[in-house]
Amino acid sequence: MPYDPRPISEGGNRGIDETFSRKAPEGKFRVVGVDTFDGDDWHEGDFDTLEEARTHVEKKTEGKQMLKMHIYDDEGRHVGEGGTF
């Protein structure tokens, strides 16, 4: 699917806050992946610590292009990221 930044409900391919929340469960950290080529995004996983989330992001994005991963806390605040456009 070509890049379309609109939410899924409007015909686009951005699922965050529609098909999944950026807010992690209480006390955890959520990693959200984004394919910067087509704009697709997904819930990658929830982690007990920020360090675990950062390690996961580093491993999953190493050597990859057009892949970004964002880390959110249990209040939905952006607390980290990795990858490249």
QUIKALIN-V724973 format. One record per pair of residues at least 12 apart in sequence whose C-alpha atoms are under 10 Angstrom apart, sorted by the first residue. I is the first residue (numbers start at 1). J is the second residue. D is the distance in whole Angstrom. If there is no record, write none. Layout:
i;j;d
I;J;D
I;J;D
This chain:
i;j;d
1;13;8
1;37;10
1;38;6
1;39;9
1;40;9
2;37;8
2;38;5
2;39;8
2;40;9
3;35;9
3;36;8
3;37;7
3;38;4
3;39;5
3;40;8
4;38;7
4;39;6
4;40;9
5;38;9
5;39;6
5;40;9
6;39;9
7;19;10
8;40;10
12;39;9
12;40;9
13;38;8
13;39;6
13;40;5
13;41;8
14;34;9
14;38;10
14;39;7
14;40;6
14;41;6
14;42;9
15;39;10
15;40;7
15;41;6
15;42;7
15;43;9
16;32;8
16;33;10
16;34;10
16;40;9
16;41;7
16;42;7
16;43;8
19;41;10
19;42;9
19;43;9
20;32;9
20;41;10
20;42;8
20;43;7
21;42;10
21;43;8
21;72;10
21;76;8
22;42;10
22;43;8
22;70;9
22;71;9
22;72;6
22;73;8
22;74;8
22;75;9
22;76;5
22;77;8
22;78;9
23;46;10
23;71;10
23;72;6
23;73;6
23;74;5
23;75;6
23;76;4
23;77;8
23;78;9
24;45;9
24;46;7
24;47;9
24;48;10
24;71;9
24;72;7
24;73;6
24;74;4
24;75;7
24;76;7
24;77;9
25;46;8
25;47;9
25;48;10
25;73;8
25;74;6
25;75;9
25;76;10
26;48;10
26;73;8
26;74;5
26;75;8
27;47;9
27;48;7
27;49;8
27;73;8
27;74;6
27;75;9
28;46;6
28;47;6
28;48;5
28;49;6
28;50;8
28;53;9
28;72;9
28;73;6
28;74;6
28;75;10
29;45;8
29;46;5
29;47;5
29;48;6
29;49;6
29;50;6
29;51;9
29;52;9
29;53;7
29;54;10
29;71;7
29;72;6
29;73;5
29;74;6
29;75;10
29;76;9
29;77;10
29;78;10
29;79;9
29;80;10
30;43;8
30;44;8
30;45;6
30;46;4
30;47;6
30;48;9
30;49;10
30;50;9
30;53;7
30;69;10
30;70;8
30;71;6
30;72;5
30;73;6
30;74;8
30;76;9
30;78;10
30;79;10
31;43;6
31;44;5
31;45;5
31;46;6
31;47;8
31;50;10
31;53;7
31;54;9
31;56;9
31;57;8
31;69;6
31;70;6
31;71;5
31;72;7
31;73;9
31;78;10
31;80;9
31;81;9
32;44;5
32;45;7
32;46;9
32;57;9
32;68;8
32;69;5
32;70;5
32;71;6
32;72;8
32;81;9
33;45;9
33;57;9
33;60;10
33;61;10
33;67;7
33;68;6
33;69;4
33;70;6
33;71;9
33;81;10
33;82;10
33;83;10
34;66;8
34;67;6
34;68;5
34;69;6
34;70;8
34;83;9
34;85;10
35;65;9
35;66;6
35;67;5
35;68;7
35;69;9
35;84;10
35;85;9
36;65;9
36;66;5
36;67;6
36;68;7
36;84;8
36;85;6
37;65;9
37;66;6
37;67;8
37;85;8
38;66;9
39;66;10
39;67;10
41;67;10
41;68;9
41;69;9
42;69;9
43;69;10
43;70;10
44;56;9
44;57;9
44;60;10
44;69;8
44;70;10
44;71;10
45;71;10
46;71;9
46;72;9
46;73;10
47;71;10
47;73;10
49;73;10
50;71;8
50;72;9
50;73;8
50;79;8
50;80;9
53;69;10
53;70;9
53;71;7
53;72;9
53;80;9
53;81;10
54;69;9
54;70;9
54;71;8
54;79;10
54;80;7
54;81;8
54;82;8
55;82;10
56;69;10
56;82;10
57;69;6
57;70;8
57;71;8
57;80;9
57;81;7
57;82;6
57;83;8
58;81;9
58;82;7
58;83;7
59;82;10
59;83;10
60;82;9
60;83;8
61;82;7
61;83;5
61;84;8
62;82;9
62;83;7
62;84;9
63;83;9
63;84;9
64;83;7
64;84;7
64;85;9
65;83;7
65;84;6
65;85;6
66;83;8
66;84;6
66;85;4
67;82;8
67;83;6
67;84;6
67;85;6
68;81;7
68;82;6
68;83;4
68;84;6
68;85;7
69;81;5
69;82;5
69;83;6
69;84;9
70;82;7
70;83;9
